[in-house]
């Protein structure tokens, strides 16, 4: 018995040391990544990938299962934080517009995803899984990016958050339908009852947030920050469990209680005490994601993943411009929306897990892992450098506008450059430099 206890203590010590090493490596790589404008999200994932038992790059014997529960806490707190930040007045005041925006975004990506899934040729149910993977953004990554890049106060952010809410509602219903399809359920009424229950839960939580803020505020009355933190953490976990039990997923349950608590007079206090917990648990979430990946299976799906990535980028750019125009925003806001919403993450993994459990094509797992890893690097990198991306696109638009509106002789106002490109009108350059938010059509 003593030998067994000593062995257990040794395993615990080894696991703690390994986990600490992983976070120190994440810190070092994170410092380097920040210098090139890369947020922490893909860094945590890459560290997890390097330490994965499948890669064996580092001599670390650490199973992903050891931190899965903590990773779930990270996901729940990310979504809880998103709910707290949710602007209810703007959402309810623009509900129909956001419904049209989010519905359009999902419809474009889902329709193309279904076509792509059938083109891949892995099967009908596999096509539905792939469509779900490519249809919606990662709420966790979107939340983390908005916070890290300090864009919560941007004009287009309420629109982005509104779209993610529509996406979350959609994925809850989609997951319920997919789960039934994969389990070969044939009963119409059981499926209908489950969907109705999901809808009632979501509507009820929004109703409490909308009209029950004063009552909820009374329940949160305490001056002790420690007890206050324990209370909101417990509520996030409990409602995550309720959401999972009902079938709307744990993430949406945590998001909805965040919406409710964000409607109280303790909104600012909750934000202040949430940030440290959210950041450390979120690191576990993304680290655990990397630990689950097996790069040895990537080559057989590389071509399909590349097509999926290109399709996702092109579709999201077009869809983001569309919803920006529907909400009366300009081209720049559309680009900012694109670089945030293009990210894919936890919902892809959920669908991949369902597919594995149902015995679908085994290639879905490496497809999901490689697809999300690429998008989780491209997406945050583009988001961190969106100002440069916007400026490049504006200059391209401007050059096209000048070619159409001016005679060939008036397009050149100076000497030809060494690479053979003409100098544009200095007045135009000065206008763009003085106000980078201006669109070519504004000049």
C-alpha positions, -999 to 999 in steps of 0.1 A, spaced: 0 0 0 28 24 9 45 16 -24 13 23 -43 9 57 -24 45 66 -32 39 57 -68 8 80 -69 27 108 -53 54 104 -79 29 105 -107 13 136 -93 47 153 -89 57 144 -125 24 156 -139 26 189 -121 62 194 -133 52 186 -169 23 209 -168 44 237 -154 70 232 -181 43 234 -208 31 268 -194 67 281 -192 73 271 -228 40 288 -237 52 319 -220 85 320 -239 68 313 -273 41 338 -264 66 365 -259 82 357 -293 48 355 -310 37 389 -296 66 405 -314 51 395 -348 15 403 -337 4 368 -331 -20 364 -301 -16 337 -275 -43 314 -288 -23 294 -314 7 295 -292 -11 274 -265 -23 251 -292 11 246 -307 26 239 -273 0 213 -267 7 198 -301 44 196 -295 38 179 -261 11 156 -275 17 118 -269 13 114 -307 42 137 -317 68 128 -290 88 159 -299 92 165 -262 100 135 -239 69 142 -218 45 115 -208 14 135 -202 -21 124 -212 -47 150 -224 -73 134 -201 -55 148 -171 -65 184 -179 -98 179 -199 -120 190 -170 -99 221 -164 -101 227 -202 -139 225 -200 -138 252 -172 -118 273 -196 -144 270 -224 -172 278 -200 -155 309 -186 -147 321 -221 -184 319 -230 -195 332 -196 -173 362 -202 -188 367 -236 -223 366 -221 -213 392 -195 -200 415 -222 -231 410 -244 -249 443 -251 -285 434 -246 -300 468 -254 -282 468 -288 -292 432 -294 -329 435 -286 -331 469 -303 -316 454 -335 -329 418 -332 -344 415 -366 -313 429 -383 -290 406 -363 -312 377 -371 -310 385 -408 -272 390 -405 -265 359 -385 -289 338 -406 -273 350 -438 -238 343 -425 -247 308 -414 -267 300 -445 -239 310 -468 -213 289 -450 -236 259 -443 -248 257 -479 -213 258 -493 -202 234 -465 -228 208 -475 -218 211 -512 -181 207 -502 -189 178 -480 -206 159 -508 -177 168 -532 -152 152 -507 -172 120 -511 -168 105 -477 -206 99 -472 -239 116 -466 -236 118 -428 -199 128 -431 -210 156 -454 -234 169 -428 -206 168 -402 -182 187 -425 -209 213 -432 -213 219 -395 -176 222 -391 -172 249 -418 -205 267 -410 -199 285 -377 -172 305 -360 -154 295 -327 -171 315 -299 -141 308 -277 -116 321 -302 -138 350 -312 -142 360 -276 -105 357 -269 -95 378 -299 -120 406 -291 -106 408 -256 -69 405 -265 -71 430 -294 -92 454 -273 -120 455 -298 -150 452 -274 -157 489 -279 -155 488 -318 -187 498 -336 -189 465 -354 -184 444 -323 -221 442 -313 -228 430 -348 -201 403 -344 -214 392 -310 -249 391 -324 -238 369 -352 -220 346 -328 -252 343 -307 -272 333 -338 -244 308 -346 -246 294 -311 -283 290 -313 -280 274 -347 -252 250 -336 -273 239 -306 -302 230 -329 -278 215 -354 -261 194 -328 -294 180 -316 -304 171 -352 -270 156 -360 -270 136 -327 -304 121 -336 -292 114 -371 -261 96 -360 -279 76 -334 -304 64 -361 -333 77 -341 -366 74 -359 -391 90 -335 -404 124 -347 -418 135 -314 -388 128 -292 -366 149 -315 -393 176 -317 -396 177 -279 -359 180 -274 -357 209 -299 -387 227 -282 -370 222 -248 -338 238 -261 -357 267 -275 -377 273 -243 -345 272 -222 -328 298 -244 -359 321 -245 -363 318 -208 -328 328 -200 -330 358 -223 -363 368 -208 -347 367 -173 -318 388 -185 -342 413 -201 -367 417 -173 -353 401 -142 -321 421 -137 -332 437 -104 -343 404 -89 -310 387 -99 -290 416 -85 -306 409 -50 -293 373 -51 -258 385 -58 -256 410 -29 -223 405 -11 -193 428 -4 -169 399 -2 -150 395 -35 -139 360 -26 -175 348 -20 -187 367 -50 -161 350 -72 -171 316 -59 -207 323 -66 -204 334 -102 -179 306 -109 -204 281 -95 -232 296 -115 -212 293 -147 -204 257 -141 -239 248 -130 -256 263 -160 -230 248 -182 -241 214 -168 -277 223 -173 -271 233 -209 -253 200 -215 -281 180 -198 -308 198 -218 -289 194 -251 -279 230 -260 -243 223 -250 -224 234 -219 -209 264 -236 -243 279 -244 -255 273 -209 -225 293 -195 -231 320 -221 -267 324 -211 -261 327 -174 -234 353 -183 -260 372 -202 -283 372 -172 -255 383 -148 -243 409 -172 -277 425 -170 -274 432 -133 -258 462 -116 -228 440 -108 -217 439 -144 -184 458 -139 -175 439 -107 -181 406 -125 -158 417 -153 -131 427 -129 -130 394 -110 -136 372 -140 -105 382 -161 -77 363 -141 -97 331 -139 -108 333 -175 -73 338 -189 -57 309 -170 -85 284 -176 -86 295 -213 -49 286 -216 -58 251 -204 -86 249 -230 -63 257 -260 -34 236 -246 -57 206 -243 -69 211 -278 -33 208 -290 -26 177 -269 -55 158 -287 -39 163 -322 -21 135 -341 0 150 -369 8 115 -383 -27 114 -398 -25 148 -414 -9 139 -448 -39 119 -460 -63 148 -455 -39 177 -464 -54 184 -499 -90 184 -486 -81 207 -457 -64 232 -480 -95 234 -501 -116 238 -470 -94 266 -457 -95 285 -490 -132 281 -492 -137 293 -456 -116 324 -462 -133 334 -494 -168 327 -481 -163 345 -449 -149 375 -466 -179 378 -488 -204 370 -460 -187 395 -437 -190 422 -463 -227 413 -468 -236 415 -431 -216 447 -427 -237 463 -455 -269 449 -440 -260 467 -407 -249 499 -426 -212 496 -420 -185 502 -445 -158 481 -461 -134 484 -432 -159 471 -407 -166 442 -430 -129 433 -431 -127 436 -393 -157 413 -391 -141 388 -415 -108 385 -396 -127 377 -364 -155 355 -376 -134 333 -399 -119 314 -369 -130 278 -363 -125 258 -331 -145 240 -304 -176 232 -324 -155 215 -350 -141 193 -322 -175 185 -308 -188 174 -342 -156 153 -347 -162 136 -314 -198 128 -324 -185 114 -357 -160 91 -340 -186 78 -315 -209 70 -344 -182 51 -363 -181 75 -393 -151 79 -416 -119 80 -395 -105 108 -417 -129 133 -401 -107 134 -370 -74 145 -386 -94 167 -410 -110 185 -380 -76 188 -362 -56 201 -391 -84 225 -403 -88 241 -369 -51 244 -362 -45 262 -396 -75 285 -391 -65 292 -355 -31 304 -368 -43 323 -399 -73 338 -382 -56 354 -351 -26 365 -372 -49 383 -397 -70 398 -369 -39 411 -352 -27 427 -385 -61 437 -398 -51 474 -400 -24 465 -425 -47 442 -443 -74 469 -445 -48 495 -458 -36 471 -485 -72 464 -497 -80 501 -496 -51 510 -518 -61 483 -543 -96 497 -544 -82 532 -548 -60 522 -578 -89 506 -595 -111 536 -589 -84 559 -603 -80 538 -634 -118 539 -641 -123 576 -633 -92 593 -648 -76 593 -682 -44 573 -685 -23 604 -688 -36 618 -655 -30 587 -635 7 595 -633 18 626 -615 55 618 -609 83 597 -623 80 560 -628 94 540 -599 122 515 -601 98 486 -603 78 503 -630 48 514 -608 34 549 -611 33 573 -582 -3 580 -573 -17 615 -567 -1 628 -535 -34 643 -524 -50 609 -524 -21 594 -504 -23 623 -479 -60 618 -475 -56 581 -467 -27 588 -443 -47 614 -425 -78 593 -420 -71 556 -425 -108 548 -420 -118 564 -452 -130 542 -480 -120 548 -516 -155 558 -524 -153 584 -496 -123 602 -512 
